[in-house]
Amino acid sequence: MILVTGGTGLVGAHLLHTLTQEGNKVRAIYRSEQSLDYVRDLFRFYNNKHLHLIQWAEADLLDYFSLLDALKGVDKVFHCAAMVSFKPSDRMTMFTANVDGTANLVNASIESGINRFCHVSSIATLGKTQNGQQIDETTFWQNDDNHSVYSQSKFRAEMEVWRGTKEGLKALVVNPSVILGPCPIDKSSGQLIHTLSKNMLFYTGGGSGFVDVRDVTKAMVTLAESEVVNERFIINGENLSYKKLMTTAAEVFGVKAPTIKANRWLTGIVWRWERLQYMLFRRAPKMTKETARTSQNQSKYSISKLQEVYPMAFISIKEALENVKAYQS
């Protein structure tokens, strides 16, 4: 039996699709009946007839004993659950969910004798590029004030997994770049997709790595079935400038591509304005100090390590966006 946490999120739901297509019986943790609607819609979209292979378990990562119950009869765990937020008021909640929740699952997995543990981390836990070189698994995260609260919480969550390996847990950590795939606008990269599908006037000078969610889950399943243990792997489809991403999205969604470059001075004004709006009206900021800084940084990611273990052809970002558009129509 395989256990999936975060089964109603972008990565978790697609992982359920991948696993059930291969005939695996899966137990998935959920927190509300309403959250299951997305999984049902996604399975219909992909014409997956194997929803019955999923055994749903109502559990909470902060409830240790509910995790022990969910892990009964399980030999492999995929930990996809995570909270993503850039709202200042969510800082403590996000740390509790991402760090304490992961610690509980690691401890429960060790106690339950789990054979394989795959943790979905993020490129946000990696260090910054040096001298224009591509970031790889050895580019270590530096503890400074330039990291978002989300990246700090994911870094500490990943540390809980590495701590577990010292106590006998056989683990893998995957560090996907920005994941694109069909999902509601309030989940994962849904807000990013929603923005990309609109007419845009401005673009920023930075760039990052992007990957189709189907490639992420395919790599996760393959790595978890391999002999590799206690290693981390970057999963990245393409390194793109934000201008290139926005131009590609404009072509796919039939909207206007941005033509004006927003420099650091302009994004600095925007995040300060958004901060003021949050302080006055508690409206969730569309841009924070951290995201404004990131929007100007050019980061590129290497997948050489992954290709050595599992050579794979990645879906293009244009095709990933076309898949999202098909889901929305």
Protein Blocks (a to p, Z undefined) as FASTA:
>chain_A
ZZdehklbmklmmmmmmmmmnopacddddfbfklmmmmmmmmmmnopaklmmpccddddf
klmklmmmmmgopabdcdfbdcddfbfklmmmmmmmmmmmmmmmmmmmmmnopabdcddd
dfklpccdeehiacdfklccdddfkbcfklmmmmmmmmmmmmmmmnopacdddddddddd
dddfkgcjlmmmmmmmpccfbdcfbdcddddfklmmmmmmmmmmmmbehiacdddfbdcd
fklmmmmmmmmnopacdfbdcdfklmmmmmmmmmmmmmmnopacfbdfklmmmmmpccdd
dfklmmmmmgcddddfklmmmmmmmmmZZ
